[in-house]
Amino acid sequence: MKQLLLIRHAKSSWSNPGVSDHERPLNKRGKRNLPLMAEHIQQQGYVVERLISSNAVRAATTARALAPALLQRPVKAAEQALELEHRLYQFDWQPLWHFLQQQPDTVRKMALVGHNPALEELLQRLCDESHSLPTCALAVLQLNLNHWQALHPGCAELLYRTSPKALAP
């Protein structure tokens, strides 16, 4: 069995039209939501062996903020363990699928931080059902397989899904 956490980046800023999509930072709401999600992840006990993020600024910032909770390491050690991957800067699900199939079987629990619509479409194919992933959302999946290469449609069960809006009092 494998466990996969899919995390959409926190809310980003569109206020500077001169900034490329790849370089867009988080906005105030996005920054405000990160501590809430990090605390929730820690309370729920979601710990992964690998945390891999798109190298886009908004995704990398999200991953850095969540890394200590997801990796159960001090901030500096968590930041060093975080993997930034240009192949996750995707809006299509298929490259993410192939990326997952290339992961070593020794990894049992992994988190990906990325972008929509790729993450929602990946989630749909893995679970054979549609679920939304708003900004900073977390989806926890159990994959009924022992080898990442054996990934196939419907091989996952959605165990949990939440977002900052769902957690807000």
DSSP file (Angstrom, degrees, kcal/mol; ACC not computed):
  #  RESIDUE AA STRUCTURE BP1 BP2  ACC     N-H-->O    O-->H-N    N-H-->O    O-->H-N    TCO  KAPPA ALPHA  PHI   PSI    X-CA   Y-CA   Z-CA
    1    1 A M              0   0    0      0, 0.0     2,-0.3     0, 0.0   143,-0.2   0.000 360.0 360.0 360.0 143.3    0.0    0.0    0.0
    2    2 A K  E     -A  143   0A   0    141,-2.1   141,-3.1   145,-0.1     2,-0.4  -0.889 360.0-146.5-121.9 154.5    1.1    3.5   -0.8
    3    3 A Q  E     -Ab 142 109A   0    105,-3.1   107,-2.3    -2,-0.3     2,-0.4  -0.992  14.6-172.3-123.6 132.3   -0.2    6.8    0.6
    4    4 A L  E     -Ab 141 110A   0    137,-2.3   137,-2.9    -2,-0.4     2,-0.5  -0.986   8.1-161.2-126.3 127.6   -0.2   10.0   -1.6
    5    5 A L  E     -Ab 140 111A   0    105,-2.6   107,-2.8    -2,-0.4     2,-0.5  -0.939   6.3-161.9-106.3 126.5   -1.0   13.5   -0.5
    6    6 A L  E     -Ab 139 112A   0    133,-2.7   133,-2.4    -2,-0.5     2,-0.5  -0.941  10.9-177.4-107.9 126.2   -2.0   16.0   -3.1
    7    7 A I  E     -Ab 138 113A   0    105,-2.7   107,-2.4    -2,-0.5     2,-0.3  -0.983  16.6-147.3-128.8 122.2   -1.7   19.6   -2.1
    8    8 A R  E     - b   0 114A   0    129,-1.8   128,-0.4    -2,-0.5   107,-0.2  -0.676  36.5 -99.3 -83.9 143.1   -2.7   22.5   -4.3
    9    9 A H        -     0   0    0    105,-2.2   127,-1.7    -2,-0.3   128,-0.3  -0.148  44.7 -96.7 -57.0 155.6   -0.6   25.6   -3.8
   10   10 A A        -     0   0    0     48,-0.5    20,-0.1   125,-0.3    -1,-0.1  -0.185  61.6 -61.6 -69.1 167.8   -2.0   28.4   -1.6
   11   11 A K        -     0   0    0    124,-0.1    16,-2.0    15,-0.1    19,-0.3  -0.250  61.5-151.3 -57.1 130.3   -3.8   31.4   -3.1
   12   12 A S  B     -F   26   0B   0     14,-0.3     2,-0.4    -3,-0.1    14,-0.3  -0.612  12.5-106.0-107.7 166.2   -1.6   33.4   -5.3
   13   13 A S        +     0   0    0     12,-2.9     3,-0.1    -2,-0.2    45,-0.1  -0.703  24.3 177.7 -94.4 137.6   -1.4   37.0   -6.3
   14   14 A W        +     0   0    0     -2,-0.4    -1,-0.1     1,-0.1    12,-0.0   0.151  55.7 107.4-113.1  13.3   -2.4   38.4   -9.7
   15   15 A S  S    S+     0   0    0      1,-0.2    -1,-0.1     2,-0.1    -2,-0.0   0.680  70.1  57.5 -73.0 -18.3   -1.7   42.0   -8.7
   16   16 A N    >   -     0   0    0      1,-0.1     3,-1.9    -3,-0.1    -1,-0.2  -0.856  60.7-173.2-116.9  98.2    1.5   42.4  -10.8
   17   17 A P  T 3  S+     0   0    0      0, 0.0    -1,-0.1     0, 0.0    -2,-0.1   0.685  82.4  65.8 -64.5 -16.0    0.8   41.7  -14.5
   18   18 A G  T 3  S+     0   0    0      2,-0.1     2,-0.4     0, 0.0    -2,-0.0   0.573  82.2  92.5 -80.3  -8.9    4.5   42.0  -15.2
   19   19 A V  S <  S-     0   0    0     -3,-1.9     5,-0.1     1,-0.1    -3,-0.0  -0.716  80.6-121.2 -89.0 132.8    5.3   38.8  -13.2
   20   20 A S    >>  -     0   0    0     -2,-0.4     3,-0.6     1,-0.1     4,-0.6  -0.253  24.9-109.6 -66.7 159.5    5.4   35.6  -15.1
   21   21 A D  G >4 S+     0   0    0      1,-0.2     3,-1.1     2,-0.2    -1,-0.1   0.899 119.4  54.8 -56.4 -42.1    3.0   32.8  -14.1
   22   22 A H  G 34 S+     0   0    0      1,-0.2    35,-2.4    34,-0.1    36,-0.3   0.813 110.9  45.2 -61.9 -31.6    6.0   30.8  -12.8
   23   23 A E  G <4 S+     0   0    0     -3,-0.6    -1,-0.2    33,-0.2    -2,-0.2   0.404  78.5 130.1 -96.7   1.1    7.1   33.6  -10.5
   24   24 A R    <<  -     0   0    0     -3,-1.1    34,-0.7    -4,-0.6   -10,-0.1  -0.359  47.0-146.7 -61.2 130.1    3.7   34.6   -9.1
   25   25 A P        -     0   0    0      0, 0.0   -12,-2.9     0, 0.0     2,-0.2  -0.283  24.7 -86.5 -86.7 177.0    3.9   34.9   -5.2
   26   26 A L  B     -F   12   0B   0    -14,-0.3   -14,-0.3    31,-0.1     2,-0.1  -0.516  40.1-131.7 -77.2 152.1    1.2   34.1   -2.7
   27   27 A N     >  -     0   0    0    -16,-2.0     4,-2.3    -2,-0.2     5,-0.2  -0.355  36.8 -86.6 -92.3-176.5   -1.2   36.8   -1.8
   28   28 A K  H  > S+     0   0    0      1,-0.2     4,-2.4     2,-0.2     5,-0.2   0.909 128.5  49.3 -60.0 -44.1   -2.2   37.7    1.8
   29   29 A R  H  > S+     0   0    0      1,-0.2     4,-2.0     2,-0.2    -1,-0.2   0.916 109.9  51.8 -63.1 -41.9   -4.9   35.1    2.1
   30   30 A G  H  > S+     0   0    0    -19,-0.3     4,-1.0     1,-0.2    -1,-0.2   0.920 112.0  45.6 -59.4 -45.1   -2.6   32.4    0.8
   31   31 A K  H  < S+     0   0    0     -4,-2.3     3,-0.3     1,-0.2    -1,-0.2   0.873 112.2  52.3 -65.9 -37.1    0.1   33.3    3.4
   32   32 A R  H  X S+     0   0    0     -4,-2.4     4,-0.6    -5,-0.2    -1,-0.2   0.829 107.0  53.1 -68.7 -32.6   -2.5   33.5    6.1
   33   33 A N  H  X S+     0   0    0     -4,-2.0     4,-2.2     1,-0.2    -1,-0.2   0.745  91.6  75.3 -76.0 -23.9   -3.9   30.0    5.3
   34   34 A L  H  X S+     0   0    0     -4,-1.0     4,-2.8    -3,-0.3     5,-0.2   0.907  93.6  47.6 -62.0 -46.8   -0.5   28.2    5.5
   35   35 A P  H  > S+     0   0    0      0, 0.0     4,-2.4     0, 0.0    -1,-0.2   0.887 111.7  53.1 -62.1 -35.3   -0.1   28.1    9.3
   36   36 A L  H  X S+     0   0    0     -4,-0.6     4,-2.0     2,-0.2    -2,-0.2   0.929 113.0  42.8 -62.2 -46.0   -3.7   26.8    9.6
   37   37 A M  H  X S+     0   0    0     -4,-2.2     4,-2.8     2,-0.2     5,-0.2   0.897 112.8  52.6 -68.9 -40.0   -3.0   24.0    7.2
   38   38 A A  H  X S+     0   0    0     -4,-2.8     4,-2.2    -5,-0.2    -2,-0.2   0.926 111.1  47.1 -61.4 -44.1    0.4   23.2    8.7
   39   39 A E  H  X S+     0   0    0     -4,-2.4     4,-2.6    -5,-0.2    -1,-0.2   0.910 112.9  49.3 -63.6 -42.0   -1.2   22.9   12.2
   40   40 A H  H  X S+     0   0    0     -4,-2.0     4,-2.4     2,-0.2    -2,-0.2   0.918 109.7  50.9 -64.7 -43.6   -4.0   20.8   10.8
   41   41 A I  H  X>S+     0   0    0     -4,-2.8     5,-1.8     1,-0.2     4,-0.9   0.912 112.3  47.5 -59.3 -43.0   -1.6   18.4    9.0
   42   42 A Q  H ><5S+     0   0    0     -4,-2.2     3,-0.5    -5,-0.2    -2,-0.2   0.919 111.3  50.0 -66.1 -43.1    0.4   18.0   12.2
   43   43 A Q  H 3<5S+     0   0    0     -4,-2.6    -2,-0.2     1,-0.2    -1,-0.2   0.868 111.3  49.3 -62.9 -36.6   -2.7   17.4   14.3
   44   44 A Q  H 3<5S-     0   0    0     -4,-2.4    -1,-0.2    -5,-0.2    -2,-0.2   0.650 109.8-125.7 -78.8 -15.0   -3.9   14.7   11.8
   45   45 A G  T <<5 +     0   0    0     -4,-0.9     2,-0.9    -3,-0.5    -3,-0.2   0.769  47.0 163.8  78.3  26.4   -0.5   13.0   11.8
   46   46 A Y      < +     0   0    0     -5,-1.8     2,-0.4     2,-0.0    -1,-0.2  -0.700   9.8 169.0 -81.0 109.4    0.1   13.1    8.1
   47   47 A V        -     0   0    0     -2,-0.9     2,-0.3    24,-0.1    24,-0.2  -0.972  12.2-167.0-124.2 135.6    3.8   12.4    7.7
   48   48 A V        -     0   0    0     22,-3.0    62,-0.2    -2,-0.4     3,-0.1  -0.832  26.4-141.7-121.4 159.9    5.5   11.6    4.4
   49   49 A E  S    S+     0   0    0     60,-2.5     2,-0.4    -2,-0.3    61,-0.2   0.772  93.1  30.5 -85.8 -31.2    8.9   10.3    3.4
   50   50 A R  E     -c  110   0A   0     59,-1.3    61,-2.3    20,-0.1     2,-0.5  -0.996  60.3-168.1-133.2 136.9    9.2   12.6    0.4
   51   51 A L  E     +c  111   0A   0     -2,-0.4    32,-2.6    30,-0.4     2,-0.4  -0.979  15.9 179.8-121.8 114.9    7.8   16.0   -0.2
   52   52 A I  E     -cd 112  83A   0     59,-2.8    61,-2.1    -2,-0.5     2,-0.3  -0.967   2.7-177.1-123.4 129.6    8.0   17.1   -3.8
   53   53 A S  E     -cd 113  84A   0     30,-3.1    32,-3.5    -2,-0.4    35,-0.2  -0.906  33.9-101.9-126.7 150.4    6.8   20.4   -5.1
   54   54 A S  E     - d   0  85A   0     59,-2.4    32,-0.2    -2,-0.3     9,-0.1  -0.354  35.6-126.3 -54.7 148.9    6.5   22.3   -8.4
   55   55 A N  S    S+     0   0    0     30,-0.7    -1,-0.1    29,-0.1    31,-0.1   0.420  72.4 120.0 -86.7   3.8    9.3   24.8   -8.6
   56   56 A A  S  > S-     0   0    0     29,-0.2     4,-3.0     1,-0.1     3,-0.4  -0.414  76.7-116.4 -63.3 145.1    6.9   27.6   -9.3
   57   57 A V  H  > S+     0   0    0    -35,-2.4     4,-2.5     1,-0.2     5,-0.2   0.885 112.1  50.0 -54.5 -46.2    7.2   30.3   -6.5
   58   58 A R  H  > S+     0   0    0    -34,-0.7     4,-1.5   -36,-0.3   -48,-0.5   0.870 115.7  42.5 -65.6 -36.4    3.6   29.9   -5.2
   59   59 A A  H  > S+     0   0    0     -3,-0.4     4,-2.8     2,-0.2    -2,-0.2   0.915 114.6  49.6 -74.3 -43.9    3.9   26.1   -4.9
   60   60 A A  H  X S+     0   0    0     -4,-3.0     4,-2.5     1,-0.2    -2,-0.2   0.884 110.7  50.7 -63.5 -38.8    7.5   26.2   -3.5
   61   61 A T  H  X S+     0   0    0     -4,-2.5     4,-1.8    -5,-0.3    -1,-0.2   0.911 111.6  48.5 -64.4 -42.2    6.4   28.7   -0.9
   62   62 A T  H  X S+     0   0    0     -4,-1.5     4,-1.6    -5,-0.2    -2,-0.2   0.941 112.4  48.1 -60.8 -48.6    3.4   26.5    0.1
   63   63 A A  H  X S+     0   0    0     -4,-2.8     4,-1.8     1,-0.2    -2,-0.2   0.893 108.8  53.4 -62.5 -41.4    5.6   23.4    0.3
   64   64 A R  H  < S+     0   0    0     -4,-2.5    -1,-0.2     1,-0.2    -2,-0.2   0.892 109.6  48.9 -61.4 -38.9    8.2   25.2    2.5
   65   65 A A  H  < S+     0   0    0     -4,-1.8     4,-0.3     1,-0.2    -1,-0.2   0.829 118.5  38.7 -70.5 -31.3    5.5   26.3    4.9
   66   66 A L  H  X S+     0   0    0     -4,-1.6     4,-2.6     1,-0.1     3,-0.5   0.619  93.1  89.7 -92.9 -14.6    4.1   22.8    5.2
   67   67 A A  H  X S+     0   0    0     -4,-1.8     4,-2.9     1,-0.2     5,-0.3   0.872  82.0  53.4 -56.0 -46.6    7.4   20.9    5.1
   68   68 A P  H  >>S+     0   0    0      0, 0.0     5,-1.0     0, 0.0     4,-0.9   0.902 115.3  42.0 -58.6 -38.4    8.1   20.8    8.9
   69   69 A A  H  45S+     0   0    0     -3,-0.5    -2,-0.2    -4,-0.3    -3,-0.1   0.927 118.7  43.9 -71.8 -45.0    4.6   19.3    9.6
   70   70 A L  H  <5S+     0   0    0     -4,-2.6   -22,-3.0     1,-0.2    -3,-0.2   0.844 124.2  34.0 -70.7 -34.2    4.7   16.9    6.6
   71   71 A L  H  <5S-     0   0    0     -4,-2.9    -1,-0.2    -5,-0.3    -2,-0.2   0.503  98.8-132.2 -99.8  -5.9    8.3   15.7    7.2
   72   72 A Q  T  <5 +     0   0    0     -4,-0.9    -3,-0.2    -5,-0.3    -2,-0.1   0.933  65.5 121.9  51.9  51.2    8.2   15.9   11.0
   73   73 A R  S   <S-     0   0    0     -5,-1.0    -1,-0.2    -6,-0.3    -2,-0.2  -0.937  71.6 -87.7-136.0 157.8   11.6   17.8   11.0
   74   74 A P     >  -     0   0    0      0, 0.0     4,-2.9     0, 0.0     5,-0.3  -0.241  52.8 -98.4 -59.7 159.6   12.8   21.2   12.2
   75   75 A V  H  > S+     0   0    0      1,-0.2     4,-2.6     2,-0.2     5,-0.2   0.889 121.1  45.3 -50.8 -51.9   12.4   24.0    9.7
   76   76 A K  H  > S+     0   0    0      1,-0.2     4,-1.8     2,-0.2    -1,-0.2   0.921 116.0  45.6 -63.6 -44.6   15.9   24.0    8.4
   77   77 A A  H  > S+     0   0    0      2,-0.2     4,-1.6     1,-0.2    -1,-0.2   0.876 113.0  51.5 -65.7 -37.3   16.1   20.2    8.0
   78   78 A A  H  X S+     0   0    0     -4,-2.9     4,-1.6     2,-0.2    -2,-0.2   0.914 108.5  50.8 -66.2 -42.7   12.6   20.2    6.4
   79   79 A E  H  < S+     0   0    0     -4,-2.6    -1,-0.2    -5,-0.3    -2,-0.2   0.872 110.1  50.4 -62.7 -36.3   13.6   22.8    3.9
   80   80 A Q  H  < S+     0   0    0     -4,-1.8    -1,-0.2    -5,-0.2    -2,-0.2   0.833 111.2  48.5 -70.4 -31.4   16.7   20.8    3.0
   81   81 A A  H  < S+     0   0    0     -4,-1.6   -30,-0.4    -5,-0.1    -2,-0.2   0.722  87.4 104.3 -81.2 -21.9   14.6   17.7    2.5
   82   82 A L     <  -     0   0    0     -4,-1.6     2,-0.6    -5,-0.1   -30,-0.2  -0.381  63.7-147.0 -61.8 133.5   12.0   19.4    0.3
   83   83 A E  E     -d   52   0A   0    -32,-2.6   -30,-3.1    -2,-0.1     2,-0.5  -0.921   5.0-156.8-108.1 120.9   12.4   18.5   -3.4
   84   84 A L  E     -d   53   0A   0     -2,-0.6     2,-0.5   -32,-0.2   -30,-0.2  -0.855  15.5-171.9 -96.0 128.1   11.6   21.2   -6.0
   85   85 A E  E >   -d   54   0A   0    -32,-3.5     3,-1.7    -2,-0.5   -30,-0.7  -0.965  25.0-157.3-130.5 117.5   10.8   19.6   -9.3
   86   86 A H  G >  S+     0   0    0     -2,-0.5     3,-1.5     1,-0.3    -1,-0.1   0.785  93.0  68.1 -62.9 -26.7   10.3   21.5  -12.6
   87   87 A R  G 3  S+     0   0    0      1,-0.3    -1,-0.3   -33,-0.1    12,-0.1   0.660  92.2  60.9 -69.0 -14.0    8.3   18.5  -14.0
   88   88 A L  G <  S+     0   0    0     -3,-1.7     2,-2.2   -35,-0.2    27,-0.4   0.529  74.0  95.7 -89.8  -5.8    5.5   19.3  -11.4
   89   89 A Y    <   +     0   0    0     -3,-1.5     2,-0.3    -4,-0.3    -1,-0.1  -0.564  67.7 130.1 -79.3  77.5    5.0   22.8  -12.9
   90   90 A Q        -     0   0    0     -2,-2.2    25,-0.4     1,-0.1    28,-0.3  -0.923  53.3-169.1-135.8 151.2    2.2   21.2  -15.0
   91   91 A F  S    S+     0   0    0     -2,-0.3     2,-0.4    26,-0.1    -1,-0.1   0.266  77.1  76.0-121.0   5.1   -1.5   21.9  -15.7
   92   92 A D  S  > S-     0   0    0     25,-0.1     4,-0.6     1,-0.1    26,-0.1  -0.946  73.4-141.8-117.5 138.9   -2.0   18.5  -17.4
   93   93 A W  H  > S+     0   0    0     -2,-0.4     4,-2.1     1,-0.2     3,-0.4   0.786  87.3  74.5 -72.1 -29.1   -2.4   15.3  -15.3
   94   94 A Q  H  > S+     0   0    0      1,-0.2     4,-2.4     2,-0.2     5,-0.2   0.880  93.7  49.7 -61.0 -43.8   -0.5   12.9  -17.5
   95   95 A P  H  > S+     0   0    0      0, 0.0     4,-2.2     0, 0.0    -1,-0.2   0.868 111.5  51.4 -62.1 -32.4    3.0   14.2  -16.7
   96   96 A L  H  X S+     0   0    0     -4,-0.6     4,-2.5    -3,-0.4    -2,-0.2   0.908 108.2  51.8 -67.8 -40.7    2.2   13.9  -13.0
   97   97 A W  H  X S+     0   0    0     -4,-2.1     4,-2.0     2,-0.2    -1,-0.2   0.938 112.4  45.2 -58.4 -49.3    0.9   10.3  -13.6
   98   98 A H  H  X S+     0   0    0     -4,-2.4     4,-0.9     1,-0.2    -1,-0.2   0.874 110.2  55.1 -65.1 -37.3    4.2    9.4  -15.3
   99   99 A F  H >< S+     0   0    0     -4,-2.2     3,-0.8    -5,-0.2     4,-0.2   0.928 108.5  48.4 -60.6 -45.2    6.2   11.1  -12.6
  100  100 A L  H >< S+     0   0    0     -4,-2.5     3,-1.7     1,-0.2    -2,-0.2   0.897 105.9  57.5 -62.3 -40.4    4.5    9.0  -10.0
  101  101 A Q  H 3< S+     0   0    0     -4,-2.0    -1,-0.2     1,-0.3    -2,-0.2   0.722 102.7  56.4 -64.1 -19.9    5.2    5.8  -11.9
  102  102 A Q  T << S+     0   0    0     -4,-0.9    -1,-0.3    -3,-0.8    -2,-0.2   0.440  81.9 113.3 -90.9  -0.7    8.9    6.6  -11.8
  103  103 A Q  S <  S-     0   0    0     -3,-1.7    45,-0.3    -4,-0.2    46,-0.2  -0.422  76.8-101.6 -75.7 147.5    9.1    6.8   -8.0
  104  104 A P    >   -     0   0    0      0, 0.0     3,-1.7     0, 0.0    -1,-0.1  -0.405  22.0-129.6 -68.3 142.3   11.1    4.2   -6.1
  105  105 A D  T 3  S+     0   0    0      1,-0.3    -2,-0.1    -2,-0.1    -3,-0.0   0.671 102.5  74.7 -66.8 -16.5    9.0    1.5   -4.5
  106  106 A T  T 3  S+     0   0    0      2,-0.0     2,-0.6    41,-0.0    -1,-0.3   0.734  78.9  86.5 -67.7 -20.7   10.9    2.1   -1.2
  107  107 A V    <   +     0   0    0     -3,-1.7     3,-0.1     1,-0.2    41,-0.1  -0.725  49.2 168.0 -83.5 118.5    8.8    5.3   -0.8
  108  108 A R        +     0   0    0     -2,-0.6  -105,-3.1     1,-0.3     2,-0.4   0.767  66.2  36.7 -98.9 -32.7    5.5    4.4    0.9
  109  109 A K  E     +b    3   0A   0   -107,-0.2   -60,-2.5  -105,-0.0   -59,-1.3  -0.984  69.1 163.1-130.2 125.1    4.2    7.9    1.7
  110  110 A M  E     -bc   4  50A   0   -107,-2.3  -105,-2.6    -2,-0.4     2,-0.4  -0.980  22.1-151.9-141.7 148.9    4.7   10.9   -0.5
  111  111 A A  E     -bc   5  51A   0    -61,-2.3   -59,-2.8    -2,-0.3     2,-0.4  -0.978   6.5-162.2-122.7 138.0    3.2   14.4   -1.0
  112  112 A L  E     -bc   6  52A   0   -107,-2.8  -105,-2.7    -2,-0.4     2,-0.5  -0.970   2.6-160.9-115.8 133.2    3.0   16.4   -4.2
  113  113 A V  E     +bc   7  53A   0    -61,-2.1   -59,-2.4    -2,-0.4  -105,-0.2  -0.966  39.4 117.5-112.0 122.1    2.5   20.2   -4.2
  114  114 A G  E     -b    8   0A   0   -107,-2.4  -105,-2.2    -2,-0.5     2,-0.3  -0.585  49.5 -64.2-155.6-145.4    1.2   21.5   -7.5
  115  115 A H     >  -     0   0    0    -27,-0.4     4,-2.3   -25,-0.4     5,-0.1  -0.828  43.0 -84.2-130.4 154.5   -1.4   23.1   -9.6
  116  116 A N  T  4 S+     0   0    0     -2,-0.3   -24,-0.1     1,-0.3  -107,-0.0  -0.707  99.0  29.4 -92.0 154.7   -4.9   22.8  -11.0
  117  117 A P  T  > S+     0   0    0      0, 0.0     4,-2.5     0, 0.0     5,-0.3  -0.999 120.8  56.7 -82.3  -2.7   -6.3   21.5  -13.2
  118  118 A A  H  > S+     0   0    0    -28,-0.3     4,-2.5     1,-0.2    -2,-0.2   0.901 108.0  47.0 -56.6 -45.6   -3.6   18.8  -13.2
  119  119 A L  H  X S+     0   0    0     -4,-2.3     4,-2.7     2,-0.2    -1,-0.2   0.923 113.2  47.7 -66.6 -43.2   -4.1   17.8   -9.5
  120  120 A E  H  > S+     0   0    0      1,-0.2     4,-2.3     2,-0.2    11,-0.3   0.909 114.4  47.2 -62.9 -40.6   -7.9   17.6   -9.7
  121  121 A E  H  X S+     0   0    0     -4,-2.5     4,-2.1     2,-0.2    -2,-0.2   0.886 112.0  49.8 -69.0 -38.2   -7.7   15.6  -12.9
  122  122 A L  H  X S+     0   0    0     -4,-2.5     4,-2.5    -5,-0.3     5,-0.2   0.935 111.4  49.5 -62.3 -46.3   -5.0   13.3  -11.4
  123  123 A L  H  X S+     0   0    0     -4,-2.7     4,-2.3     1,-0.2     6,-0.3   0.907 109.5  52.3 -58.4 -43.8   -7.2   12.8   -8.3
  124  124 A Q  H  X>S+     0   0    0     -4,-2.3     4,-1.6     1,-0.2     5,-0.7   0.910 112.4  44.3 -61.0 -43.2  -10.2   12.0  -10.5
  125  125 A R  H  <5S+     0   0    0     -4,-2.1    29,-2.2     2,-0.2    30,-0.2   0.875 113.9  49.1 -72.1 -36.8   -8.3    9.3  -12.4
  126  126 A L  H  <5S+     0   0    0     -4,-2.5    30,-2.7    27,-0.2    -2,-0.2   0.885 125.0  28.8 -68.3 -37.5   -6.8    7.8   -9.4
  127  127 A C  H  <5S-     0   0    0     -4,-2.3    -2,-0.2     2,-0.3    -1,-0.2   0.520  98.0-128.0-102.4  -7.6  -10.1    7.6   -7.5
  128  128 A D  T  <5S+     0   0    0     -4,-1.6     2,-0.3    -5,-0.2    -3,-0.2   0.812  81.1  85.5  59.5  31.2  -12.5    7.2  -10.4
  129  129 A E  S   <S-     0   0    0     -5,-0.7     2,-0.4    -6,-0.3    -2,-0.3  -0.981  80.9-107.0-156.7 154.5  -14.6   10.1   -9.0
  130  130 A S        +     0   0    0     -2,-0.3     2,-0.3    -3,-0.1    -9,-0.1  -0.665  37.4 166.8 -90.7 133.6  -14.5   13.9   -9.3
  131  131 A H        -     0   0    0     -2,-0.4     2,-0.2   -11,-0.3    -7,-0.2  -0.995  29.6-125.3-140.9 143.3  -13.3   16.1   -6.3
  132  132 A S        -     0   0    0     -2,-0.3    -2,-0.0    -9,-0.1     0, 0.0  -0.620  12.8-161.9 -87.7 150.2  -12.5   19.8   -6.2
  133  133 A L        -     0   0    0     -2,-0.2   -13,-0.1     4,-0.1     3,-0.1  -0.800  13.3-169.7-128.6  89.0   -9.1   21.0   -4.8
  134  134 A P    >   -     0   0    0      0, 0.0     3,-2.0     0, 0.0  -126,-0.3  -0.145  48.8 -55.4 -67.7 175.1   -9.4   24.7   -4.0
  135  135 A T  T 3  S+     0   0    0      1,-0.3  -125,-0.3  -128,-0.1  -126,-0.1  -0.247 127.5   8.7 -57.4 138.4   -6.3   26.6   -3.2
  136  136 A C  T 3  S+     0   0    0   -127,-1.7    -1,-0.3  -128,-0.4  -126,-0.2   0.602  94.3 152.6  67.0  16.4   -4.2   25.2   -0.3
  137  137 A A    <   -     0   0    0     -3,-2.0  -129,-1.8  -128,-0.3     2,-0.4  -0.399  33.5-148.2 -75.5 153.6   -6.5   22.0   -0.3
  138  138 A L  E     -AE   7 162A   0     24,-2.9    24,-2.3  -131,-0.2     2,-0.4  -0.985  11.9-174.2-122.9 130.9   -5.2   18.7    0.9
  139  139 A A  E     -AE   6 161A   0   -133,-2.4  -133,-2.7    -2,-0.4     2,-0.5  -0.998   9.0-158.6-124.2 129.7   -6.3   15.3   -0.4
  140  140 A V  E     -AE   5 160A   0     20,-3.1    19,-2.8    -2,-0.4    20,-1.4  -0.935  14.8-174.6-110.7 122.8   -5.0   12.1    1.2
  141  141 A L  E     -AE   4 158A   0   -137,-2.9  -137,-2.3    -2,-0.5     2,-0.6  -0.916  20.6-149.0-120.3 142.0   -5.2    9.0   -0.9
  142  142 A Q  E     -AE   3 157A   0     15,-2.5    15,-2.4    -2,-0.4     2,-0.6  -0.955  18.6-152.2-105.1 123.5   -4.5    5.3   -0.2
  143  143 A L  E     -AE   2 156A   0   -141,-3.1     2,-2.2    -2,-0.6  -141,-2.1  -0.853   9.8-141.4-100.1 124.2   -3.2    3.5   -3.3
  144  144 A N  S    S+     0   0    0     11,-3.2     2,-0.3    -2,-0.6    12,-0.1  -0.428  70.6  85.4 -84.2  65.4   -4.0   -0.1   -3.4
  145  145 A L        -     0   0    0     -2,-2.2    -2,-0.1  -143,-0.1     3,-0.1  -0.981  63.2-147.3-157.3 160.5   -0.6   -1.1   -4.9
  146  146 A N  S    S+     0   0    0     -2,-0.3     2,-0.4     1,-0.2     3,-0.1   0.551  86.3  55.0-106.5 -14.0    2.9   -1.9   -3.9
  147  147 A H    >   -     0   0    0      1,-0.1     3,-1.7  -145,-0.0    -1,-0.2  -0.984  67.8-147.1-127.4 126.2    4.7   -0.5   -6.9
  148  148 A W  G >  S+     0   0    0     -2,-0.4     3,-1.7   -45,-0.3   -46,-0.1   0.846 100.8  64.0 -57.5 -33.6    4.4    3.0   -8.2
  149  149 A Q  G 3  S+     0   0    0      1,-0.3    -1,-0.3   -46,-0.2   -48,-0.1   0.746  91.9  65.0 -63.4 -22.7    4.8    1.7  -11.7
  150  150 A A  G <  S+     0   0    0     -3,-1.7    -1,-0.3     2,-0.0    -2,-0.2   0.327  71.6 142.9 -84.1   8.3    1.6   -0.3  -11.3
  151  151 A L    <   +     0   0    0     -3,-1.7    -3,-0.0   -54,-0.1   -25,-0.0  -0.210  22.4 165.3 -49.5 133.1   -0.5    2.9  -11.0
  152  152 A H    >   -     0   0    0    -26,-0.1     3,-1.8   -27,-0.0     4,-0.1  -0.985  44.4 -75.7-150.3 156.9   -3.8    2.5  -12.8
  153  153 A P  T 3  S+     0   0    0      0, 0.0   -27,-0.2     0, 0.0   -28,-0.1  -0.257 117.0  15.7 -55.4 135.0   -7.2    4.3  -13.0
  154  154 A G  T 3  S+     0   0    0    -29,-2.2   -28,-0.2   -30,-0.1   -27,-0.1   0.581  85.9 122.9  80.3  10.4   -9.2    3.6   -9.9
  155  155 A C    <   +     0   0    0     -3,-1.8   -11,-3.2   -30,-0.2     2,-0.3   0.517  60.7  70.8 -82.4  -3.0   -6.3    2.3   -7.8
  156  156 A A  E     -E  143   0A   0    -30,-2.7     2,-0.4   -13,-0.2   -13,-0.2  -0.819  62.0-151.5-119.9 154.4   -6.8    4.9   -5.0
  157  157 A E  E     -E  142   0A   0    -15,-2.4   -15,-2.5    -2,-0.3     2,-0.7  -0.987  24.7-127.0-119.0 129.7   -9.3    5.6   -2.3
  158  158 A L  E     +E  141   0A   0     -2,-0.4   -17,-0.2   -17,-0.2     3,-0.1  -0.673  31.0 175.1 -76.5 113.6   -9.8    9.1   -1.1
  159  159 A L  E     -     0   0A   0    -19,-2.8     2,-0.3    -2,-0.7    -1,-0.2   0.797  62.5  -3.2 -87.7 -32.1   -9.3    8.9    2.7
  160  160 A Y  E     -E  140   0A   0    -20,-1.4   -20,-3.1     2,-0.0     2,-0.3  -0.987  54.4-177.3-163.3 145.2   -9.6   12.6    3.5
  161  161 A R  E     +E  139   0A   0     -2,-0.3     2,-0.3   -22,-0.2   -22,-0.2  -0.970  17.1 149.9-150.2 135.6   -9.9   16.0    1.9
  162  162 A T  E     -E  138   0A   0    -24,-2.3   -24,-2.9    -2,-0.3    -2,-0.0  -0.962  19.5-162.3-155.1 171.4  -10.0   19.5    3.4
  163  163 A S     >  -     0   0    0     -2,-0.3     4,-1.5   -26,-0.2     3,-0.3  -0.944  42.7 -96.9-149.7 165.9   -9.1   23.1    2.7
  164  164 A P  H  > S+     0   0    0      0, 0.0     4,-1.5     0, 0.0     3,-0.2   0.883 123.5  55.6 -56.3 -38.1   -8.5   26.2    4.8
  165  165 A K  H  4 S+     0   0    0      1,-0.2     3,-0.2     2,-0.2   -28,-0.0   0.896 107.1  49.2 -62.3 -39.4  -12.1   27.3    4.1
  166  166 A A  H  4 S+     0   0    0     -3,-0.3    -1,-0.2     1,-0.2    -4,-0.0   0.779 114.2  46.4 -69.6 -26.5  -13.4   24.0    5.5
  167  167 A L  H  < S+     0   0    0     -4,-1.5    -1,-0.2    -3,-0.2    -2,-0.2   0.663  86.1 109.5 -89.2 -17.9  -11.2   24.4    8.6
  168  168 A A     <        0   0    0     -4,-1.5    -5,-0.0    -5,-0.2    -3,-0.0  -0.320 360.0 360.0 -64.6 138.3  -12.1   28.0    9.3
  169  169 A P              0   0    0      0, 0.0    -1,-0.2     0, 0.0    -4,-0.1   0.497 360.0 360.0 -68.7 360.0  -14.3   28.6   12.4
